[in-house]
Amino acid sequence: MWESLLFWLGLLLPGYAALRLAAPEELKSGLLGVVGLSYLAALAVLSPVSILCYVLRLPVAFFAGTCVVAFLVGLALIILRSWWRDLGKLVLAGVSLELFILLADLVTGGRVGAFLGGDAKVHVARIRFLVEHGFSNYDPYVSAKCFFALYHTNILHALYAAGAVLTGAEVLEVWYASLVWAKLVIAAGAYYLTWRVFERSWVAWVGALFLVGWLAPVTFVVYPNQLAPCWLLPLMLGFGVQACQSPCPGSSVLKLAVGSLVLGQVHGLYAIFAGAVLAPLLAAVLLHRLVRGHPDRLRVAACLAALGTGAPFVLMTKYASPPEPPSAPAPASAPAPVTQDDGFHHWANGWVMLKPTAALGGRRGLGLVLLAGGMVGALVGSRRKPAGVLAAMTAIAAGILFIPPVCRAAIQALGEGWIVARAEVILQLGMIAFVPGTVAFWLDGRLRWRGIRPLLSIGAVCLGALFGRHEERHSWPTYYRTATAAQVDRQARLRQLQQMGVFFREHMPRGATVLTDEEHAMWLVMLYDCRVVAAARGSSPPDIEQRKSDLAAMLTAETPWAVRRELLHRYGITAFLKETAHGEYRVGVLRPDY
């Protein structure tokens, strides 16, 4: 799996070269900040090629070749322009206890590996589909050529596919090994946001370590819906903090445009959230500078417009997705629900708001109290202006979540309460900067004994762990036990899935449409090139409800053979998969004359 890690490490070089060309002033952010920005720059450089590949349905080898060319060009620029000297200085300057804590977490993550259940089944299936069939936005689950609305045109999926082609490793192994890279970039995102507010390296490291404590045991941070809010969104908020400065730096336009472009390709929802908190703020700054006749008003206007580069991906999701099936209208006399166990308070008049006690780790509002305290501490300090910008972004997100009519409007606009609830991530990012960051900033200028820094850094990890996930699967004890287990035990699930893939390849025709239930359909398409009638998640063809109904009929013993046979022919089913009560799989191929 080391070759997979080398692939991710190789992307750093073209990204670093692009960063030096476009925004060399960002070297001041330190080693971890440059790492996060370099990977963003690498994805930005590869984005036009990735989009072209999806549009023209090119083979993955073309995109993989582009990655190699980008690596070689980046390496050449670094050598010819002697940028390796500055890179070496960054590495030397970054050597600290905080770096070793992060490296320890990366090594631990490499031993544990990425999560192989849940939504990983969708992502691995999608990546495998790209490797075997080339770029497209077709649904990997069904034989009909339907638009894959979930994570369409996704650049992360393209990179995973390119990594599998270049290294010769199975997609499953490339996914499993990528936890190290994911942990690195999300730590870099927290670091950069904290640094942009306080502009002190150690303070930024404390913010990063707080996130390490918060998310270290979570092995599904490789999901696009985790990388987008934990890596790309904090970078965008940091760019917004910088853009609101006076004068507005010229590079802010490019950085916001690049960040929005990449964010839209990774997860469009968080491009919406970025626009929701950044656009009102930049609009207010623009209005103020127009009134004052400030010379950089056009630059601020360009920053506002740059937020729209991710909009095409959001619009494509909205308008290319199949329409929702019509639901029966509720009786006029039915009262509105006033209580639901979904993390929201509901009122009879339709108002709704997120429960404060459920926010930020759910510790009876403790997180919100700490966030408010840290915010106040930052606003009365010497970094009150950048802190005020981030506080305004946090306040906008809080208004969406906690002002009942605003929250209801947001739910009506986005469609589901759980979608709006994800805006809480902006509060979490504010907490990273304002709680450990503010404490570290105040102490940094007042500490006479520097030996207390290591204690505070370790304390940041512990504080982050207090607000982390506490279910058994993603707890610190489970994480530690897995990391310290023997390799055969650590990788048991990976090897089991690989063996299942071999079994499917040996007993099932490639490309066959297989009759199996919705849950087994997820595993089958994850591991082998087959199609199914319907899957439990991810797949959303226009006739999904009819497909699920027909699948239930085919799997029901009481269904007459004539009806079942007609359905089998309708979906072109040529094989079946069933799990026995003993956990064994039965695979069969139907006769051509059935």
Beta strands, then each sheet from edge to edge (+ up, - down):
strand 1: 344-346
strand 2: 352-354
strand 3: 513-515
strand 4: 531-532
strand 5: 573-579
strand 6: 585-589
sheet 1: 1+ 2-
sheet 2: 4+ 3+ 5+ 6-
end
